[in-house]
Amino acid sequence: MSTQIPRFEDDFGSTYLLVKPGTFVMGNMSINSPRRESPSRNVNITEPYFFGKMQVTQLHWQSVMGDNPAKFCEGWSAGLRPIENVSWDDAQLFVDKLNAEHNDSLRLGLRGIWRLPSESEWEYAARADTITRWSFGDRDSDLDEHGWHAGNSGASTREVGQKKANQWGFHDFHGNVSEWCLDDWCDDYSDAPSDQSAMKNSESNRKVHRGGNWFTESDSTRCSARGSSQQNISKDGIGIRLVWQPN
């Protein structure tokens, strides 16, 4: 995406970039794909959305919620590190409060709502028109330039936006903290939707998170890699990135 792509800043200094509709192959196309990342399939993104250029920071969270549950909250720059140690349920409370108290302004002449991304929206933006293991290519030796993981994080989260952005201008999709999605966890994609809607599984109390984090190995930071956790459990490797959906 060029610098001319529509974008806006929220009340907390976070930038959101427009993601335009398109079609992509979601999942792992390798014959050795883990079951949880297959079968790969074409997914149609039909509705545009604005996606956070970076992960939600501790400062952003604290400004809205009045507390900071993050584990890595020490030091002068901690406010610029991603929020973590928040459950999926906590994230929903954060989104609800954003919509109730901080959503009066028009954004580029539009009204909309804050929410978490669906899995397909997350992977579409993470891939940024690529079909490689990561948005930057297939070599994990290049990961250090693009994300924080077990091999370079120093056993901690890091300030957002320090690593190279992907081709659409988004930072930290590969590591730092994994990001909660709307979707219920399913063991594979056999019954997954072919549009940008979230996957529903009434028998699951687990939610999907994507992107890997500061303590995972490189394989977990790939575009198609998936993780899950109980929706009421908070962990120091899981945070959030926001979608703003125009009405």
C-alpha positions in Angstrom: 0.0 0.0 0.0 1.3 3.5 -0.8 1.3 6.5 1.5 -1.8 7.6 -0.3 -3.9 4.8 1.2 -6.8 6.2 3.3 -6.0 6.2 7.0 -7.0 8.0 10.1 -5.8 8.4 13.7 -7.9 7.7 16.7 -8.1 9.8 19.9 -5.1 7.9 21.3 -2.6 8.4 18.5 -3.1 5.0 16.8 -3.2 4.9 13.0 -5.6 2.7 11.0 -5.1 1.8 7.4 -7.8 0.9 4.9 -7.8 -2.7 3.7 -9.5 -3.0 0.4 -11.6 -6.0 -0.7 -9.9 -8.9 -2.6 -9.5 -12.6 -2.8 -6.6 -14.7 -1.3 -5.7 -18.2 -0.4 -6.0 -18.7 3.3 -4.2 -21.5 5.1 -1.1 -23.5 4.5 -0.7 -24.7 0.9 2.2 -27.1 1.7 1.6 -30.9 1.4 3.1 -31.1 4.9 0.7 -28.6 6.3 -0.4 -29.1 10.0 -4.1 -30.1 10.1 -5.0 -26.9 12.0 -3.9 -24.8 9.0 -5.7 -26.9 6.3 -7.3 -27.3 3.9 -6.2 -24.1 2.3 -9.1 -22.3 0.4 -10.0 -19.2 -1.5 -11.5 -16.5 0.8 -13.3 -13.5 -0.5 -12.9 -10.2 1.4 -16.0 -8.3 0.2 -16.2 -5.5 2.7 -13.4 -2.9 3.3 -12.2 -2.3 6.8 -9.6 -0.2 8.6 -7.0 -2.2 10.6 -4.6 -1.0 13.2 -1.2 -0.2 11.8 0.3 -1.5 15.1 -0.8 -3.6 18.1 -2.8 -1.9 20.8 -0.3 -0.4 23.3 -0.4 -0.4 27.1 -0.9 3.3 27.0 -3.9 3.0 24.7 -5.4 0.3 27.0 -4.8 2.2 30.2 -6.3 5.4 28.7 -9.5 3.6 28.0 -9.8 1.1 30.9 -8.0 2.9 33.7 -5.7 0.0 34.5 -2.7 -1.8 33.0 -2.7 -5.6 33.5 0.4 -6.1 31.3 3.3 -8.2 32.7 6.0 -6.1 30.9 5.0 -2.7 32.4 8.2 -1.5 33.9 10.4 1.3 32.4 9.8 4.6 30.7 8.9 3.0 27.3 6.5 0.4 28.6 3.5 2.4 27.5 4.6 1.8 23.9 4.8 -1.9 24.3 1.8 -4.0 23.3 -0.9 -4.7 25.9 -0.8 -8.4 26.9 -2.0 -10.4 29.8 -5.6 -9.7 28.7 -8.2 -12.4 27.9 -10.5 -12.5 24.9 -13.3 -11.5 27.3 -11.2 -8.5 28.5 -10.6 -7.5 24.9 -14.4 -7.5 24.3 -14.9 -5.2 27.3 -12.2 -2.9 25.9 -14.0 -2.8 22.5 -17.3 -2.2 24.1 -16.0 0.8 26.1 -14.3 2.2 23.0 -17.6 2.1 21.1 -19.5 3.6 24.0 -17.2 6.4 25.0 -14.7 7.1 22.2 -16.6 6.7 18.9 -18.5 10.0 18.5 -16.3 11.4 15.7 -16.6 10.8 12.0 -13.6 9.0 10.5 -13.0 10.1 7.0 -16.6 11.2 6.8 -17.8 7.8 8.0 -19.3 6.2 11.1 -18.4 2.7 12.2 -17.6 0.4 15.1 -14.4 -1.0 16.8 -14.0 -4.7 17.0 -11.5 -7.6 16.8 -10.6 -9.0 13.4 -11.9 -12.2 12.0 -9.2 -14.8 11.3 -9.5 -14.3 7.6 -9.2 -10.5 7.9 -6.1 -11.0 10.0 -4.4 -13.3 7.5 -5.4 -11.2 4.5 -3.7 -8.2 6.0 -0.8 -10.1 7.3 -0.1 -11.7 3.9 -0.5 -8.4 2.0 -0.8 -10.0 -1.4 1.9 -12.6 -0.8 1.8 -16.4 -0.8 5.0 -17.0 1.1 5.4 -18.4 4.6 5.9 -14.8 5.9 5.0 -11.6 4.2 8.7 -11.0 3.5 9.4 -14.4 2.0 10.2 -18.0 3.0 13.5 -17.7 4.9 13.3 -17.6 8.6 16.8 -16.1 8.7 15.1 -12.8 7.6 12.6 -12.8 10.4 14.8 -10.7 12.8 14.2 -7.7 10.5 10.4 -8.0 10.7 9.4 -9.4 14.1 10.2 -10.1 17.7 10.4 -13.8 18.6 12.2 -16.2 20.9 15.5 -15.7 19.1 15.8 -11.9 19.4 13.2 -10.5 21.9 15.4 -10.8 25.0 12.6 -12.6 26.8 10.2 -9.7 26.7 7.8 -7.8 24.5 9.2 -4.7 22.7 7.9 -1.3 21.7 5.5 -1.6 18.8 6.6 -0.5 15.3 10.4 -1.0 15.6 10.6 -3.7 12.9 9.9 -3.4 9.2 6.3 -3.0 8.0 4.8 -5.5 5.6 3.9 -4.4 2.0 0.7 -2.9 3.2 2.2 -0.8 5.9 1.4 -3.0 9.0 4.0 -3.7 11.8 4.5 -6.6 14.1 2.3 -9.2 12.5 5.1 -11.7 13.0 5.7 -11.9 16.7 5.8 -9.5 19.7 2.4 -10.6 20.9 -0.1 -12.9 19.3 -3.5 -11.2 18.5 -7.0 -12.3 19.5 -9.4 -12.8 16.7 -13.2 -13.1 16.8 -13.3 -16.7 15.8 -14.1 -19.8 17.8 -11.4 -22.4 17.6 -11.9 -25.4 15.2 -9.3 -28.1 14.6 -9.1 -27.4 10.9 -10.8 -25.4 8.1 -13.1 -28.1 6.8 -16.2 -26.1 7.7 -14.7 -22.6 7.6 -16.5 -19.8 5.8 -15.2 -18.6 2.5 -15.8 -15.0 3.3 -14.4 -12.7 6.0 -16.9 -13.7 8.6 -15.7 -15.3 11.8 -15.8 -19.1 12.3 -18.4 -20.2 14.8 -18.2 -23.4 16.9 -20.8 -23.6 19.7 -18.9 -26.5 21.3 -15.7 -24.6 21.9 -14.8 -22.1 24.7 -11.5 -21.4 22.9 -10.8 -18.4 20.7 -8.2 -18.0 18.0 -5.1 -15.9 18.3 -2.6 -15.2 15.5 0.9 -14.1 14.8 3.1 -15.7 17.4 4.9 -13.8 20.1 8.1 -12.9 21.9 8.7 -16.4 23.3 7.6 -18.5 20.3 10.0 -20.0 17.7 9.9 -18.6 14.2 7.5 -21.3 12.9 4.7 -19.9 15.0 5.0 -16.4 13.5 4.2 -17.5 9.9 1.1 -16.0 8.2 -0.9 -19.2 8.3 0.1 -20.3 11.9 -2.7 -20.5 14.3 -3.1 -20.7 18.1 -5.9 -20.9 20.6 -6.6 -20.3 24.2 -9.6 -20.3 26.5 -11.5 -17.0 26.1 -11.4 -16.2 29.8 -7.7 -16.9 30.3 -5.1 -14.1 30.0 -1.5 -14.8 29.0 1.6 -12.6 28.6 2.0 -13.6 25.0 -1.5 -12.5 23.7 -2.7 -9.0 23.0 -4.9 -7.3 20.4 -5.0 -5.3 17.2 -8.2 -3.4 16.3 -10.4 -3.2 13.3 -12.6 -0.2 12.7 -15.5 -1.3 10.5 -17.4 1.4 8.6 -21.2 1.1 8.9 
